Amino acid sequence: MKTHYYLGWFTNFFPKKLSEVLQEELTDRKSLVMISSNPSMYEEVGATERSWLDQAGLFFEEYHLINDRVQKGEALAKIENASVLFLLGGDTMKQNDFLMRYELSQAIKESNAVVMGASAGAINMSTKWLCSKTFGYEVDQSSVYDGVGLDDFSILSHFDLENNLDGVQSEFSLLSEEMNIYASNKDCAVRVKGDKIDILGDVFLISHSTIRKLDETL
């Protein structure tokens, strides 16, 4: 059964409930493979995300980072052998370019690993995502990017929703006619396990131009 975690960003560490769920979920801890969101930067990438896992008592035998220093073939092999794949937060567009340039999407979809993504990583895990000035991207006009496509929806992760609900609803109006959008703030998670979707924290569903807050189920 495929399991995917779409994470926001965390104020300190994983909430207690998420840590407990991950302790039960991540039984295979041989290899953690992190995919950079800034592949040309080599220092301290993934330190924050790894600190969340460490704090939750989730340690692995091997740690690997995929970036520009790793050859494409080696990257694909690391993904194939991963226990957990973690798409790191940071620059959504640079990570998206890297995923496409290295042709990693199919390997990630075919992997038996638990797949996690934080902020930018969560956005790129989804089928499509909206690149817009409203969401802090330095672009002149909005455009839709293809993500990895692990699940048939779009993600807006780690955004100040409480003060921007009307703008978010309007911005996503067109895309929400095509697919559901899960929008979250900090300290949130959306878990897809098989056909079931679970919610942790303040997560909103945008569908057919309407928006509503979802109940926590995790």
C-alpha positions in Angstrom: 0.0 0.0 0.0 1.5 3.3 -1.1 1.9 6.0 1.6 2.6 9.7 1.0 3.0 12.5 3.4 2.4 16.1 2.2 3.9 18.2 5.0 3.8 21.9 5.6 6.7 23.5 7.6 7.0 23.0 11.3 7.5 25.7 13.9 9.8 23.5 16.0 9.5 19.8 15.3 6.8 17.3 14.3 3.7 17.5 16.4 3.4 14.6 18.9 0.7 12.9 17.0 2.6 13.0 13.7 5.7 11.7 15.4 3.7 8.8 16.8 2.1 8.0 13.5 5.5 8.0 11.7 7.0 5.8 14.4 4.4 3.2 13.6 4.6 3.8 9.8 8.3 3.9 9.1 9.3 0.3 10.1 11.9 0.0 7.4 14.7 2.5 8.3 17.5 1.3 6.2 17.9 4.2 3.7 16.6 7.8 3.8 17.0 9.5 0.5 16.5 13.3 0.4 15.9 15.1 -2.8 17.2 18.7 -2.8 15.2 21.8 -3.6 18.4 23.7 -4.5 20.5 21.1 -6.2 23.5 23.4 -6.8 23.8 24.1 -3.1 25.8 21.5 -1.2 26.1 22.7 2.4 23.6 21.9 5.2 20.8 21.0 2.8 18.2 19.0 4.5 19.5 19.8 8.0 16.1 21.1 9.3 14.1 18.2 7.9 16.5 15.7 9.3 16.3 17.4 12.7 12.5 16.8 12.7 13.1 13.1 12.1 15.9 12.9 14.7 13.7 14.7 17.3 10.9 12.1 16.6 13.4 9.3 17.1 13.4 8.3 13.5 17.0 7.3 12.6 18.2 5.5 9.5 21.2 3.3 8.7 22.0 5.3 5.6 21.4 8.9 4.6 21.7 10.1 1.0 21.2 13.4 -0.6 20.4 13.7 -4.3 21.6 16.9 -6.0 23.7 18.0 -8.9 26.8 16.2 -7.6 25.0 12.9 -8.0 24.9 11.3 -11.4 21.5 10.6 -12.8 21.9 6.8 -12.8 23.1 6.8 -9.2 20.2 9.0 -8.3 17.7 6.5 -9.8 19.4 3.6 -8.0 19.2 5.4 -4.7 15.5 6.1 -5.2 14.9 2.4 -6.1 16.6 1.2 -2.9 15.1 3.9 -0.5 13.1 3.0 2.6 11.9 6.6 2.8 12.1 9.4 0.1 12.0 12.9 1.4 11.5 15.8 -1.1 13.0 18.8 0.8 11.5 22.2 1.3 13.0 25.4 -0.2 12.8 26.5 -3.9 9.8 24.8 -5.6 10.8 25.9 -9.1 14.4 24.8 -8.8 13.3 21.4 -7.4 10.8 21.0 -10.1 13.4 21.7 -12.8 15.8 19.2 -11.1 13.1 16.5 -11.0 12.3 17.0 -14.7 15.9 17.3 -15.7 17.0 14.1 -14.0 13.7 12.4 -15.0 13.0 11.3 -11.4 9.2 11.4 -11.3 8.6 7.9 -12.7 11.2 6.4 -10.3 9.5 8.1 -7.4 6.1 6.9 -8.4 7.3 3.3 -8.9 9.2 3.3 -5.6 8.0 1.1 -2.7 9.3 3.7 -0.2 7.2 5.9 1.9 7.4 9.3 0.2 7.4 12.6 2.2 7.7 16.2 1.1 7.8 19.4 3.1 6.6 22.7 1.7 8.2 22.9 -1.8 8.7 19.1 -1.7 5.0 18.5 -0.9 4.0 20.8 -3.7 6.1 19.0 -6.2 4.8 15.6 -5.1 1.3 16.6 -6.3 0.0 16.2 -9.9 -0.1 19.9 -10.7 0.7 23.1 -8.8 0.1 26.8 -9.4 3.0 29.2 -9.6 1.7 32.6 -8.8 2.9 36.0 -7.5 0.1 35.6 -4.9 2.1 32.7 -3.4 5.4 34.5 -3.3 6.9 33.4 -6.7 8.8 36.0 -8.6 6.8 35.7 -11.8 4.9 38.1 -14.0 1.9 35.8 -14.7 0.5 32.7 -13.1 1.2 29.3 -14.6 0.5 25.7 -13.8 3.5 23.2 -13.5 3.4 19.5 -13.6 4.6 17.7 -10.4 5.6 14.1 -9.8 1.9 13.1 -9.8 1.8 10.8 -6.8 -1.8 11.6 -6.2 -4.5 13.2 -8.4 -4.7 16.6 -6.6 -2.8 19.8 -6.2 -1.1 21.1 -3.0 -0.5 24.5 -1.6 1.7 24.0 1.4 3.1 26.3 4.1 1.1 29.4 3.2 -0.6 32.0 5.5 -4.1 30.9 4.7 -6.0 32.5 7.5 -5.3 36.0 6.2 -5.6 35.1 2.5 -8.5 32.7 2.1 -10.4 34.8 -0.4 -7.3 35.4 -2.5 -6.4 31.7 -2.5 -9.9 30.7 -3.4 -9.9 33.1 -6.3 -6.4 32.2 -7.5 -7.3 28.5 -7.6 -10.7 28.9 -9.1 -9.8 27.6 -12.5 -7.6 24.7 -11.4 -10.1 23.6 -8.8 -12.6 22.8 -11.6 -10.1 20.3 -12.8 -8.9 18.7 -9.5 -9.0 19.1 -5.7 -6.5 21.4 -4.0 -5.4 20.8 -0.5 -4.1 24.0 1.1 -2.4 24.1 4.4 -0.5 26.4 6.7 2.4 25.6 9.0 2.4 22.5 11.3 0.1 20.5 9.0 0.1 17.3 7.2 -2.0 15.5 4.6 -1.4 11.7 4.5 -2.5 9.5 1.6 -2.5 5.8 2.4 -4.0 3.7 -0.3 -7.3 5.3 -1.0 -7.7 7.1 2.3 -6.7 10.7 2.9 -6.0 11.8 6.5 -5.6 15.4 7.8 -3.5 16.9 10.6 -3.7 20.6 11.5 -5.4 23.4 9.6 -6.0 22.1 6.1 -8.5 23.5 3.6 -10.1 21.8 0.5 -10.7 23.9 -2.6 -13.0 22.2 -5.0 -15.1 23.7 -7.9 -14.2 27.2 -6.7 -15.5 26.6 -3.1 -13.3 26.3 0.0 -13.9 24.6 3.3 -11.8 23.6 6.3 -11.3 19.9 6.8 -11.7 18.0 10.1 -8.6 16.4 11.5 -8.5 12.7 11.2 -4.8 11.9 12.0 
